[in-house]
Amino acid sequence: VDRDNLPEGIECAYTDRPDKAFDNIKQGDKVILRPYVVGESFYTDQYVEGADVDGAMLVAGTDGKWTVAEDGSKFISRGTETVAGLKMLVVEVIV
């Protein structure tokens, strides 16, 4: 989900606003469901053991965590990276 980055209140006075200023979605905010694009990748810390193997096909499990797919998938694991001290799974969109 993405939200419109229109500044409100004091945010209107700033010329350089961090993206973090728009992280919180409040009730009544207009949101957009943005589909992934082939070749796009993202980080997540929500994965099960085995999903961190480079090249493993991935699927989001019923618990919301990324796990190894039994059949074909739109997502593939690119291993893990440490980001800001956290071990993160790199997920790439392949279809």
N, C-alpha and C positions, 0 to 999 in steps of 0.2 A: 504494500500500500504506500502511496506517495500522497503528499498534500501540497496544496498551492502555497508557494513561498511568498505570499504577500505580507509585508510587515504590518504589525499592529502596534498601537500605543507608542511607547518610547522607542521601539525598534525602527519606527519611521524616521527618526532623527539621525540614525547611523548610516554612514555611507559604505562601511565595510562590516558586514554581519557574518558571523560564522554559520555554517550550515547547521550546527548544533542548535541554533536558535529556533529551528523549525522541526526538531525531533519529536516534541510532544504533540500528540493529536488530541484535541479536546472535543467534547460533545458539541455537535453542530458544525465542526470543520468539514469543508468539502474535501473528500478524498478521491483518489483515482487508483484503480487497480492497474498497475503497470506491468505488462508481460515482459518476461526475460527475452533477450535477443541472443541468437546463436553467436557463440564466441565470448559472451559475457561471463565473468566469473565473480564470485563473492565469497566472503569468509563467514563461517559460523562456528560456534563452540558447541552446538547441539548435534552430536553424532555419537554413534556406538562404535565400540572397538571393531576393527576390520574395515570400517568405512574410510579409514585414513590411508589405505593402500593406494599408491599412485596407479591410476588406470582403472580402478574398480567402478563399475556402473552403480549409480546411486538412486535411491528413491527415499522420499520422506515417509517414515513409518507412522503408524497410528498414534504414537506418542509425540509426534512432531520432530523426532530426531532423525538425522540422515543415517541410512543403513544401506548395506549392499543389496542391490536389486537382483532378483532371480531371473528376470527376463530383461529385454531391452529397456533402455531408459533414455530420457532426455538429458540426463546429468551424469557427469563423470568426476571422480575424485582426482585431484591434482596434488594429493598428499597434504601435509600440514606445514604451516609457517607460524612463527612466533611473532605476534603483533602486540605491542605494548605489554609484553610480559605474559600474554595469554597464548596457549597453543590453539590455533584455529585451523579448521579443515577448509581447504580451498575447493569449492565446487564450481565446475565449468559447465555451461549449457552447450550441448552438442547437436541438438535438433531443434 
